[in-house]
């Protein structure tokens, strides 16, 4: 029998540290699943390329079309999530309120300070600096496609998040503990979407530039950092759970679309000189 959303929210609020550990492990394993999917995509590319060498450009166009459709579907899912979270009797609305109320009533200062430190993984200043450093390093090392893809992924996600916040205009949950502060609208979570793109893209870049033994650790760390950032926003009462879920959905969709197009461009045009040694 399915638990009521209010009971689920109350259960999550009682053990924030335990759920953090469980979620971190689950997302780390999801990172390994994403790595396996990427490797499968790369194994499938060479046979297809031999079959349709003259139509390589159409594959890139198809990838762009698939990315556009994926973004549309993700937008529809986010709109549905926002409606459910806004409605007092919606399942996500009930869960959001129960979890926020439970965390607010049972807030432990030590736990709040712990997550206030971890939430900096998704700070806009931290990720903006990371974006510029990584983009510059890739460009100077002559990885121009990777530098462009990385920058587009980060900047595009930031722009989309700002637009969607203005569209949905959801007010943040009340947070009076003083440990963390946040301004502006709540849906979707910018920390969650930005950390999803940043750390997943860094794991992807690892598969392009570093030897195979580095790939699995990078995927595991990416998953752990992504969940930690999102969960910290809920525990600190600066976002509802549905805000974070929407942020993950937005960031994950944008990142996958960017990677799909980058893989299409690089695979169907052929590897750059010296790139073969870097391939997994």
C-alpha positions, -999 to 999 in steps of 0.1 A, spaced: 0 0 0 13 35 -9 21 58 20 4 91 20 26 120 9 23 136 43 37 105 60 66 103 35 75 139 42 74 134 79 96 103 76 122 121 55 122 150 80 130 127 110 163 115 97 180 140 74 215 126 78 204 90 72 185 100 40 216 120 29 238 89 31 212 68 13 206 94 -14 243 99 -19 249 62 -25 218 60 -48 230 90 -69 266 77 -71 252 44 -85 231 64 -110 264 81 -120 278 47 -128 247 39 -148 251 71 -168 287 61 -175 276 27 -187 251 44 -210 277 67 -225 300 38 -232 272 20 -249 265 51 -271 302 52 -280 303 15 -289 273 19 -312 287 50 -331 315 34 -352 293 7 -369 267 33 -377 293 56 -390 305 30 -414 270 23 -426 261 59 -433 293 79 -439 277 101 -465 248 111 -442 268 119 -411 255 154 -410 220 141 -407 229 122 -375 239 155 -359 207 171 -371 188 142 -356 206 146 -323 197 182 -322 160 174 -330 160 147 -303 175 172 -278 148 197 -286 120 172 -281 136 161 -248 136 197 -236 100 201 -245 90 169 -226 111 180 -196 93 214 -197 59 197 -196 70 175 -167 82 205 -148 50 224 -154 31 194 -140 54 192 -110 49 229 -104 11 226 -106 11 197 -81 34 215 -58 13 247 -59 -20 229 -52 -27 224 -15 -41 190 -21 -16 180 -48 7 151 -39 38 171 -42 23 201 -24 14 178 6 49 163 6 66 196 3 47 211 32 50 180 54 88 178 48 94 215 53 73 216 85 90 185 99 125 199 92 116 232 106 102 217 138 131 192 143 160 214 131 192 206 147 218 234 146 247 211 141 230 194 111 220 228 97 256 240 99 268 208 82 245 212 53 252 250 52 288 241 45 280 215 19 255 237 0 284 258 -12 290 231 -38 262 247 -58 269 284 -51 267 305 -82 300 322 -74 318 289 -70 304 274 -102 309 306 -122 346 305 -113 347 268 -121 331 275 -154 357 301 -165 387 281 -152 376 248 -170 366 266 -202 399 285 -203 420 254 -196 402 234 -223 406 262 -248 443 266 -241 448 229 -245 431 231 -279 400 211 -269 378 237 -285 347 216 -289 349 205 -252 354 241 -241 325 253 -261 302 225 -250 311 230 -213 305 268 -215 272 264 -233 260 237 -208 268 259 -178 256 293 -193 225 278 -210 214 261 -178 218 293 -158 198 313 -183 170 287 -184 168 286 -146 164 323 -143 137 323 -170 118 295 -154 120 311 -119 103 342 -133 77 320 -151 66 300 -121 71 327 -94 70 303 -65 78 317 -30 104 300 -9 95 281 23 100 300 55 135 297 69 141 316 101 171 296 116 196 322 103 222 295 92 215 300 55 198 327 35 184 327 0 166 353 -21 144 353 -51 119 327 -64 122 291 -55 112 269 -85 133 253 -99 163 252 -76 193 269 -92 218 251 -69 203 218 -79 202 224 -117 237 240 -117 253 213 -97 237 186 -119 252 202 -150 286 211 -135 295 178 -119 279 156 -145 297 175 -172 330 173 -153 325 135 -152 318 135 -189 350 156 -196 369 130 -176 358 103 -200 371 124 -229 404 134 -215 416 110 -188 424 72 -189 397 47 -181 406 41 -144 395 77 -137 360 74 -152 342 54 -125 355 75 -96 345 107 -115 310 93 -121 306 83 -84 318 117 -71 295 135 -95 264 116 -83 274 122 -47 279 159 -52 247 164 -71 225 148 -44 244 165 -16 238 199 -31 201 193 -37 193 177 -4 212 205 15 187 230 0 158 211 14 173 205 49 182 242 51 145 251 43 154 274 14 137 251 -12 109 227 -13 116 191 -24 98 197 -57 120 227 -64 151 204 -61 135 177 -82 127 202 -109 162 215 -108 176 180 -113 152 175 -141 162 207 -158 199 203 -153 199 167 -162 180 172 -194 201 202 -205 233 183 -198 222 151 -217 212 172 -247 245 190 -247 265 158 -244 244 141 -272 252 170 -296 289 170 -286 292 133 -291 275 136 -325 297 163 -337 330 146 -325 320 111 -336 305 118 -369 332 142 -380 360 118 -369 384 122 -340 408 151 -340 445 144 -345 459 127 -313 424 123 -298 423 85 -304 447 80 -275 424 98 -252 393 78 -260 381 51 -236 
